[in-house]
Amino acid sequence: MPLTHTDKAFEQDLRDLREKLLAMGAKVEGLIAQSMLALTERDSALAEKVVHADKDVNRLEIEVDELCRRILALRQPAASDLRLITTALKIVTDLERIGDLAVNIAERSMDLNQVPPLAPYVDTPRLAELAQQQVKRSLDAFVSGDATKAEEVLQGDDLLDALFLKIFNELLAYMMEDSKNIRRATALMFIAKHLERIGDHAMNVAEMVVYMVRGKDIRHPRSRNLGD
């Protein structure tokens, strides 16, 4: 669990930092869900709302950056708090990029909504659910300061990658079956890739949580040893 400080103002700053990151995380989780609903329900108006909502994610990113700078300028954080602040600065970048990817999905959805659906959407919404869960779990690990929960996010990425590969191969088969399917299948491939990238950003968050808690950088495969 996060440490409690005798300096109440400092503790409040750290609490505000966590809350802003949680708010940003909840926002991007919602954008992922809405962008997929815009696709499955063929709701272009909802897709446009996702596009416009990205400004709220960008605003939160700026607020988190400014708060981190203020804490660094006014406080004298210990090593563990310094790791928390530097972790927040990295996490906020991943969350902002997740928001951008949700917008990309919404924009692809608007294009696909103009033409008949290629096939029933089954695996793609499931992929979105997995990506959204990974984002939530990584943020939960950050807020609770739980490296074990972060490791579970890292281990859960294999399922997301396997489902992405399944979708990719199915869409490739549609393209080979009929050249008229190429445009729609390509758009769906991009959506699946965006979702897979969201999972990667959740992985980044989880890796930074391990660093924050243990002081060990596991971002590169050769340095990752979850048993340590």
C-alpha positions in Angstrom: 0.0 0.0 0.0 1.2 3.6 -0.6 3.1 5.1 2.3 1.5 7.8 4.6 3.5 11.0 5.1 3.7 13.3 8.1 3.6 16.2 5.7 -0.2 16.4 5.1 0.2 18.8 2.1 2.6 16.4 0.4 0.3 13.5 1.1 -2.6 15.4 -0.4 -0.5 16.1 -3.5 0.2 12.4 -3.9 -3.4 11.6 -3.4 -4.5 14.1 -6.0 -1.9 12.6 -8.4 -3.4 9.1 -8.0 -6.9 10.4 -8.3 -6.2 12.3 -11.5 -4.5 9.2 -13.0 -7.5 7.1 -12.0 -9.9 9.6 -13.6 -7.8 9.6 -16.8 -7.8 5.8 -16.8 -11.5 5.6 -16.3 -12.0 8.1 -19.2 -9.9 6.0 -21.6 -11.5 2.8 -20.5 -14.9 4.4 -21.4 -13.6 5.6 -24.7 -12.5 2.0 -25.6 -15.9 0.7 -24.8 -17.8 3.5 -26.6 -15.6 3.2 -29.7 -16.4 -0.5 -29.9 -20.1 0.1 -29.3 -20.0 2.6 -32.1 -18.7 -0.2 -34.3 -21.0 -3.1 -33.2 -24.1 -0.9 -33.1 -23.2 1.0 -36.2 -23.6 4.3 -34.3 -21.5 7.0 -36.0 -22.9 9.7 -33.7 -21.4 7.8 -30.7 -18.1 7.5 -32.6 -18.1 11.3 -33.1 -18.5 11.7 -29.4 -15.5 9.6 -28.8 -13.4 11.7 -31.1 -14.5 14.9 -29.3 -14.0 13.4 -25.9 -10.3 13.0 -26.5 -9.8 16.7 -25.5 -10.7 15.6 -21.9 -8.0 13.0 -21.9 -5.5 15.6 -23.2 -6.5 18.0 -20.5 -6.0 15.4 -17.8 -2.6 14.6 -19.2 -1.5 18.3 -18.9 -2.9 18.4 -15.3 -1.0 15.3 -14.2 2.2 16.7 -15.8 1.8 20.0 -14.1 1.1 18.4 -10.7 4.2 16.2 -11.0 6.3 19.2 -11.8 4.9 21.1 -8.9 5.6 18.2 -6.5 9.2 18.0 -7.7 9.7 21.7 -7.4 8.1 22.2 -4.0 8.7 18.9 -2.2 11.8 16.9 -1.5 10.5 13.4 -2.3 12.3 10.3 -0.9 13.4 7.6 -3.3 10.1 5.7 -3.2 8.1 8.8 -3.8 10.4 9.9 -6.6 9.8 6.5 -8.3 6.0 7.1 -7.9 6.2 10.5 -9.5 8.4 9.4 -12.4 6.1 6.4 -12.9 3.1 8.7 -13.0 4.8 10.8 -15.7 5.3 7.7 -17.8 1.9 6.2 -17.2 0.1 9.4 -18.2 1.8 9.2 -21.6 0.6 5.6 -22.1 -3.0 6.6 -21.1 -3.0 9.5 -23.5 -1.9 7.2 -26.3 -4.6 4.7 -25.4 -7.1 7.6 -25.8 -5.7 8.3 -29.2 -6.1 4.7 -30.2 -9.7 4.7 -29.1 -10.2 7.7 -31.3 -8.6 5.9 -34.2 -11.1 3.0 -33.6 -14.0 5.4 -33.6 -12.8 6.9 -36.9 -12.5 3.5 -38.5 -16.0 2.7 -37.2 -17.5 5.7 -38.9 -16.0 4.5 -42.2 -17.2 0.9 -41.7 -20.7 2.1 -40.8 -21.1 3.4 -44.3 -20.9 -0.1 -45.8 -22.5 -3.5 -45.1 -20.7 -5.4 -42.3 -18.2 -7.9 -43.5 -19.2 -10.5 -40.8 -20.7 -10.6 -37.4 -18.5 -8.9 -34.8 -17.7 -11.5 -32.2 -14.0 -11.7 -31.5 -13.2 -8.0 -31.9 -15.5 -6.9 -29.0 -13.9 -9.7 -26.9 -10.5 -8.3 -27.8 -11.7 -4.9 -26.7 -12.9 -6.3 -23.4 -9.5 -7.9 -22.8 -7.7 -4.7 -23.6 -10.0 -2.7 -21.4 -9.5 -5.2 -18.5 -5.7 -5.0 -18.9 -5.9 -1.2 -18.6 -8.0 -1.3 -15.5 -5.9 -4.0 -13.8 -2.7 -2.1 -14.5 -4.1 1.0 -13.0 -5.4 -0.9 -10.0 -1.9 -2.2 -9.5 -0.6 1.3 -9.6 -3.0 2.8 -7.1 -2.6 -0.1 -4.6 1.2 -0.3 -5.2 0.9 -4.0 -5.8 3.7 -5.5 -8.0 2.0 -8.9 -7.9 -1.1 -7.5 -9.6 1.2 -5.8 -12.1 2.8 -9.1 -12.9 -0.6 -10.6 -13.5 -1.2 -8.0 -16.2 2.1 -9.0 -17.9 1.1 -12.6 -17.8 -2.3 -11.9 -19.2 -1.0 -10.3 -22.4 -0.5 -13.7 -24.1 -4.3 -14.2 -24.3 -4.8 -10.8 -25.9 -2.1 -11.5 -28.4 -3.5 -14.9 -29.3 -6.9 -13.5 -29.9 -5.5 -10.7 -32.1 -3.7 -13.3 -34.2 -6.9 -15.3 -34.6 -8.8 -12.2 -35.8 -5.9 -11.3 -38.2 -5.9 -14.7 -39.8 -9.7 -14.7 -40.2 -9.7 -11.3 -41.8 -6.8 -12.4 -44.1 -8.9 -15.3 -45.2 -11.8 -13.0 -46.1 -9.5 -10.9 -48.2 -8.2 -13.9 -50.1 -11.7 -15.2 -50.6 -13.0 -12.0 -52.4 -11.1 -8.9 -53.3 -14.3 -6.9 -52.5 -13.7 -7.7 -48.9 -10.2 -6.1 -48.8 -11.3 -2.6 -47.8 -13.5 -3.7 -44.9 -11.2 -6.4 -43.7 -8.2 -4.0 -43.7 -10.2 -1.5 -41.6 -11.0 -4.2 -39.1 -7.4 -5.3 -39.1 -6.4 -1.8 -38.1 -9.1 -1.8 -35.3 -7.7 -5.1 -34.0 -4.2 -3.8 -34.1 -5.2 -0.7 -32.2 -6.7 -2.9 -29.5 -3.6 -5.0 -29.4 -1.6 -1.8 -29.0 -3.8 -0.7 -26.1 -2.8 -4.0 -24.4 0.8 -3.1 -25.0 0.3 0.2 -23.3 -1.3 -1.5 -20.3 1.8 -3.7 -20.2 3.9 -0.6 -20.1 1.9 0.7 -17.1 2.3 -2.7 -15.3 6.1 -2.7 -15.9 6.4 0.8 -14.4 4.4 -0.4 -11.4 6.9 -3.1 -10.8 9.7 -0.5 -11.0 7.8 1.8 -8.7 7.3 -0.8 -6.0 10.6 -2.8 -6.3 12.9 -0.3 -7.9 13.6 -2.9 -10.7 13.3 -2.0 -14.4 11.8 -4.9 -16.3 10.9 -3.2 -19.5 13.3 -5.2 -21.6 12.8 -9.0 -21.9 16.3 -9.9 -20.9 15.9 -8.0 -17.6 12.4 -9.4 -16.8 12.4 -12.1 -14.1 9.0 -12.2 -12.5 10.2 -14.6 -9.8 12.6 -12.1 -8.3 
